């Protein structure tokens, strides 16, 4: 027969075990919750097609380097409307995914990050502003390499070009980050007018315009004019 002391010891052991189990369960639940939140944030900042950061991820990345000098390079493919008309949207998706891989490689080699902002437009953030124009040229050259896509069981090699706009910034606030994208977009449009496969660096003396007008998120089909 158990003595009162033995019964008490058993009850204490049960209570201790229950407390430990409860504590561990709470820790696991909190860890699962943190992991779920982190995964949700990561997914919200990621482009599904290419795996690059999306527009939200781009602005978050600029916020992370607030106050530090960076270069923003906007890369827009040339002639995507004609490409879709010839090969279709699935072929464009393949092209975009492969192009994203090349841009990520070039950006990573320079210590930067690549993002997809809209259908045929990408952005790169570089910590080194000195060689930004050279890096932009490398990004444009990477896009122009022959690309093999697969259509109806056939392999087709295509070559496309892109234009790039470059600006330098030390973004402290949301307005600064927005302005960096506006100016890179303005430079990219100057490059577009110069012809396919061109790059341009933002020059406040010659590339004037309203800084209140941001690049349109709604222009999600076809190339920028």
N, C-alpha and C positions, 0 to 999 in steps of 0.2 A: 504494500500500500504506500502511495506517495505521501510524503510528509508535506506540511504547509510550506516549508522552505523550498522543497523541490518544485512544488506547484508554482510558487512565486518565481523561481528561477526560469521555469519553462515559459511563463507568461512574459517575463522580461525579455527573454530571448526572442519570443514571437514578436513582441513590440519593436525590438531593435531591428529585426529582420524586415518587418513591415515598413519601418521608417527608412531603412536603407533602400528598399525596393522603391518606395515612393520618391525618394530623392533621385535615384538613378533614372526612374521613369520620367521625372520632370526634366532632368538634364537632357535625356534623349529626345523628349518632345521639343524642348527649346532648340536643340541642335537641328532636328528635322525642320522646325519652323524657320530657323535662320537659313538653312540650306535651300528651302523652298523659296524664300524671299529673294535670296541671291540668284537662284535660277530664273525667277520671274523677271528680275531686273536685267539679267544678262540677255534673256530672250527678247525683252522689250527694246534692247539696244542693238539687236542683231538682225541683219537682212537674211531672210529665209533662203533666197536663191543662191547667193554668193558666199554666205558665211561671214561677210565683212560687217563692220559696224554700220548701222543705218544713220539717218539724220539725227535721231535722238542720241545715238552713241557719239556722233561727231560733236554735237554741242556739249555733251558730258565730258568728252576728252578735252575740249578747249577749256572747260571750266576747271579741269584738273590741273591745267598748266597756267592758271590765272596769274598774271603779272610777269610771266616769263616770255622772252621773245621767241616767237615761232613763225614759221612760214606755212601758209595755207595754199595748196595747189588744187585747182579745180580742173578735172579732166572730163571732157565731153566727147563721145564718139561722133565721128562724121558719118552722115548718110545713113542713119539707121532706118529711116522711113523706106528708102530704096532697098535696103537689105531685107526688111520684113516683106516688102512687096515681091521680092525675088525668091526668098527662101522660107518665109513664114516666121511666126512668133516663137515656135519651139527652137528653131535654129538660132534666133536671137538670144534666147535664154541660155543655150549652150555657149554662145559667143561671150555673153556677159559673165558667165561663171568662169570661163577660161581666162578672160581678160582680168577679172578680179584676182585670180591667182597670181598673174604676172605683176599686177600693181602691188599686191601685198608683198611679193618677193622683193621688188625694187624698193618699196617704202621701208620694209624691215631692214634691208641691207644698209639703209641710211639712218636707221634708228627711229623711223617714223611709223605711222599707222595709216591704213587705208580704210575708206568708207564708201558705201554706195548711197548716194543721196536721193537719186530717183532713177528712172528706168535705164537711161544710157549715160548717166552722169556719176562720176566718182570724185572723191576728195581725199587728199593726203595732208596730214599734219606732220611737219618736220620741226625738230628742235633747233636745227642748224639753219639759220637764215642766209648765211653767206653764199652757199652753193645752191640755193633754191632753184634758180633758173636752170642750172645744169641738171639737177634732179628732175625737174619738169621735163627736160628734153629726154632724159632716160625713160621716164614714164611713157611719153609719147612714142618713143622708139619701141618700147616693149609691146605697146598695143599694136603697132604696125607689123609685128612679126607674123608670118603665115600661121593660120589657125585651122586645125582639122575639125570639122563638125560632121555629125552623122545624120543622114536623112534617108528614111525608108531603107535602111540596111546598107546604104552607100556612104562612103567617106568622101567628103568634099573639102578641099583646101581653099580657104577664103583669106583675103587680106583687107583689113579695114584700117582707117587712120583715126586720129583723135587730135583735138586741140586742147591746150592747157593755158590757164590763167593763174598767175602767181601774185601773192601779196604777202607782206610781212606785218606782224602785229604783236602787241604785248597785251593780250586781252585781260582786263581787270574785271569787267562787269558784262552783263548780258548784252548791253548795247555795243560794247567793243567786239564781242564774239559775232554778233549779227553783222556788224560793219565789215569784219574780216571776210565773211562769206560774200557780202555784196561786192566788195572790191575785187575779190578773186573772180567772181562772175563777170564783172565789167571787163577785166583783163582778158578773160576767156573769150568774150564776145568780140573783142578787138582782134584776137588771134583768129577767130572764125572768119572774120571779114577779110583777113589776109590770105586765107586759103586753107586747104586741108593740111593736117599734120603740123600746124604752127603753134608756137608758144608766145606768150606776151606777159610782161611783168607790169603790175599796176603802177601807173605814173599819175600822181594827183594833178600834175600840171596839164596833162593832155587827155586824161580819161575822166573828165568831169561828168557829174550827173547827180541826181538826187540820192543821198545816202538814206533817205527814208523809204526807198523802194527796195525790198528784198527780193531775191530770186524766187520765182513762183513755185510753190510746192505742187500746184495743180498741174503744171506742165509736165505730165508724167508719161507722155507718149511721143515717140519720135525724138529727133535730135533738136538741140537748140539751134535756132536760125543762125 
